[in-house]
């Protein structure tokens, strides 16, 4: 961090303060590494980001004077590098850098020695915008979850769990409707019992036809043949409704039965 009002200086500048060439300073003297030399304000070394020192402190050291202290209180105009900015914003440095290149982080406020740096107030503004967006996303997600819970908690009709229970309850409904002289559709029964209308219709066909479920091919054939003998004009649809089986199945049996009889 470069505190507000301070001037940064790099290693070459420190070499000049000590009247050294860059070669002498780098290879031999290295004044920045000597005991008592001020610590750098900013920099990461191997990360490719140069170390930067405070000019006033480095000058005092070179002149063998008392080294002044740096400000300790945060200031809105303190300059932060990408590592410090990321830490303040609560993200990984790589994420901060990617957001910068993607345009989600504003341009750097300064580039001392070609190092991208942002004012503290700029980073705090980015952090605040991130928090606002996160809150809006959380609210939207909460609303969606609330809607899901409302739909899940909606009071649906209790389903009859077994075939026997369904048949018993449908028979009761049909009996009550007949007693009152009213009609009751399969859709109405389905809504009351929480089952599909097609399933309700199958049970109605069973009950109205006075039969239990027909489980075997032989039973179906026998029942269809008996109905045809009692009334040869019955359609496949009517037979299917009475026996609770598809009309296409009835057609097949009718063709077999009539094909078996002599002309």
C-alpha positions in Angstrom: 0.0 0.0 0.0 1.1 3.5 -0.7 -0.4 5.8 1.9 -2.0 9.0 0.8 0.5 11.8 0.2 3.6 9.5 0.0 5.9 9.3 -3.0 7.1 5.8 -4.0 10.6 5.0 -5.2 12.1 1.8 -6.7 15.5 0.2 -6.3 17.0 2.2 -9.1 16.0 5.4 -7.3 17.5 4.1 -4.0 20.7 3.4 -5.9 20.8 7.0 -7.0 20.2 8.2 -3.4 23.4 6.4 -2.4 25.3 7.6 -5.5 25.6 4.1 -6.8 25.3 2.8 -10.3 22.6 0.3 -10.9 25.2 -2.5 -11.3 27.0 -1.6 -8.0 23.7 -1.4 -6.1 22.3 -4.6 -7.5 25.3 -6.8 -7.4 27.3 -5.5 -4.4 25.9 -2.9 -2.0 22.2 -3.6 -2.1 21.4 -0.7 0.2 17.7 -1.8 0.4 18.7 -5.0 2.1 21.0 -3.5 4.7 20.1 -3.5 8.4 17.9 -0.5 9.4 16.8 0.2 5.8 13.1 1.1 5.7 10.7 -1.7 4.6 9.0 -1.4 1.2 5.5 0.1 1.2 4.4 -2.2 -1.7 5.6 -5.0 -3.9 5.7 -8.8 -4.2 9.1 -9.4 -5.6 8.8 -12.7 -7.5 5.3 -11.9 -8.6 6.7 -9.5 -11.1 5.5 -6.5 -9.0 8.5 -4.4 -8.0 9.1 -3.4 -4.4 8.4 0.3 -3.8 9.7 2.3 -0.9 8.8 5.7 0.5 11.0 8.4 -0.9 11.1 10.4 2.3 12.1 7.3 4.4 14.7 6.1 1.8 16.2 9.6 1.6 16.5 9.9 5.4 18.3 6.5 5.5 20.7 7.5 2.8 21.5 10.7 4.7 21.8 8.9 8.0 18.9 10.8 9.4 16.0 9.7 11.6 13.5 7.8 9.5 10.0 9.3 9.7 7.0 7.0 10.3 4.4 6.3 7.7 0.7 7.1 8.3 -1.1 4.3 10.1 -4.8 5.4 9.7 -6.6 4.3 6.5 -7.3 7.1 4.1 -9.8 7.0 1.1 -6.9 7.9 -1.2 -4.4 5.2 -0.1 -3.3 3.3 -3.1 -3.7 -0.5 -3.1 -2.1 -3.0 -5.5 -4.2 -5.9 -6.8 -3.3 -8.2 -3.9 -4.3 -5.6 -1.3 -7.4 -4.6 -3.3 -8.5 -8.2 -3.6 -8.1 -8.7 0.2 -10.1 -5.7 1.0 -12.8 -6.7 -1.5 -12.9 -10.2 -0.1 -11.9 -12.0 -3.4 -8.9 -13.9 -4.7 -6.3 -11.8 -6.4 -6.8 -13.7 -9.6 -10.5 -13.0 -9.5 -9.8 -9.3 -9.0 -7.5 -9.3 -12.0 -9.9 -11.2 -14.2 -12.7 -8.8 -13.2 -10.5 -5.9 -14.1 -9.8 -7.3 -17.6 -13.6 -8.1 -18.0 -14.6 -4.6 -17.1 -16.2 -5.4 -13.7 -13.4 -3.5 -11.9 -12.8 0.2 -12.9 -9.6 1.4 -14.4 -6.6 1.8 -12.0 -6.4 5.2 -10.3 -2.6 5.2 -10.6 0.3 3.3 -12.2 3.4 4.0 -10.1 6.3 2.2 -11.9 3.7 0.5 -14.1 2.0 -1.1 -11.1 -1.8 -1.0 -11.3 -3.2 0.5 -8.1 -6.6 1.6 -6.9 -7.7 4.1 -4.3 -9.1 2.6 -1.1 -12.4 4.3 -1.8 -12.5 2.8 -5.3 -12.1 -0.7 -3.9 -14.7 -0.1 -1.1 -17.2 1.0 -3.8 -16.5 -2.2 -5.8 -17.0 -4.2 -2.6 -20.3 -2.4 -1.8 -21.6 -3.1 -5.3 -20.7 -6.8 -5.0 -22.6 -6.9 -1.7 -25.7 -5.3 -3.2 -25.7 -7.7 -6.1 -25.2 -10.7 -3.8 -28.1 -9.5 -1.7 -30.4 -9.1 -4.7 -29.5 -12.6 -5.8 -30.2 -14.0 -2.4 -33.6 -12.2 -2.3 -34.5 -13.5 -5.8 -33.5 -17.0 -4.7 -35.4 -16.7 -1.5 -38.5 -15.6 -3.4 -38.2 -18.6 -5.7 -37.7 -21.0 -2.8 -40.7 -19.4 -1.0 -42.8 -20.0 -4.1 -41.7 -23.6 -4.3 -42.6 -24.1 -0.7 -46.0 -22.6 -1.3 -46.7 -24.9 -4.2 -45.3 -27.9 -2.2 -47.6 -27.0 0.8 -50.7 -26.6 -1.3 -53.5 -28.8 0.0 -54.1 -31.4 -2.6 -56.8 -34.1 -2.2 -55.7 -37.1 -0.3 -55.0 -40.0 -2.7 -56.5 -43.4 -2.2 -53.5 -45.6 -1.8 -54.7 -49.0 -2.9 -56.8 -50.3 -5.8 -59.3 -51.7 -3.4 -59.7 -48.4 -1.5 -60.0 -46.5 -4.7 -62.7 -48.8 -6.0 -64.6 -48.6 -2.7 -64.5 -44.8 -2.5 -65.6 -44.5 -6.2 -68.4 -46.9 -5.6 -69.6 -44.8 -2.7 -69.5 -41.6 -4.8 -71.4 -43.2 -7.6 -74.0 -44.6 -5.2 -74.5 -41.1 -3.6 -74.8 -39.5 -7.0 -77.4 -42.1 -8.2 -79.3 -41.6 -5.0 -79.4 -37.8 -5.6 -80.2 -38.2 -9.2 -77.1 -36.3 -10.4 -74.3 -37.3 -12.7 -70.7 -37.6 -11.7 -67.9 -37.5 -14.3 -64.6 -39.3 -14.1 -62.8 -35.9 -14.0 -64.9 -34.9 -10.9 -64.1 -38.2 -9.2 -60.4 -37.8 -10.1 -60.3 -34.4 -8.5 -61.9 -35.6 -5.3 -59.6 -38.6 -4.9 -56.4 -37.1 -6.4 -56.1 -39.6 -9.2 -56.0 -39.1 -13.0 -59.5 -39.0 -14.8 -58.5 -41.9 -16.9 -57.9 -44.1 -13.8 -61.2 -42.9 -12.3 -62.9 -43.8 -15.6 -61.5 -47.4 -15.5 -62.9 -47.9 -12.0 -66.3 -46.4 -13.0 -66.4 -48.9 -16.0 -65.7 -51.7 -13.6 -68.3 -50.7 -11.1 -71.0 -49.9 -13.7 -70.3 -53.2 -15.5 -70.7 -55.1 -12.2 -67.3 -56.8 -12.6 -64.1 -57.0 -10.7 -60.8 -56.6 -12.6 -60.5 -59.1 -15.4 -57.0 -60.5 -15.0 -56.7 -63.3 -17.6 -57.2 -63.6 -21.3 -59.7 -66.4 -20.8 -61.8 -64.4 -18.4 -61.9 -61.4 -20.8 -62.9 -63.6 -23.7 -65.6 -65.3 -21.7 -67.1 -62.0 -20.5 -67.0 -60.5 -24.0 -68.6 -63.6 -25.5 -71.4 -63.6 -22.8 -72.2 -59.9 -23.6 -72.3 -60.5 -27.3 -74.6 -63.5 -26.8 -77.0 -61.4 -24.7 -76.9 -58.4 -27.2 -75.1 -58.9 -30.5 -75.5 -55.2 -31.3 -73.2 -54.0 -28.5 -70.3 -51.9 -29.8 -66.6 -52.5 -28.8 -66.7 -49.2 -27.0 -69.7 -50.2 -24.9 -68.3 -53.6 -24.1 -65.0 -51.9 -23.1 -66.8 -49.5 -20.8 -68.7 -52.3 -19.1 -65.6 -54.4 -18.6 -63.1 -51.7 -18.0 -60.8 -52.6 -20.9 -59.7 -50.7 -24.0 -62.0 -50.8 -27.0 -59.0 -51.8 -29.2 -58.6 -54.9 -27.0 -62.4 -55.6 -27.3 -62.1 -55.4 -31.1 -59.5 -58.1 -31.1 -61.5 -60.4 -28.9 -64.7 -59.8 -31.0 -62.9 -60.7 -34.2 -61.6 -63.9 -32.6 -65.0 -64.8 -31.2 -66.9 -64.1 -34.4 -64.3 -65.9 -36.4 -64.7 -69.0 -34.2 -68.5 -69.2 -34.8 -69.9 -70.9 -37.8 -71.4 -68.7 -40.5 
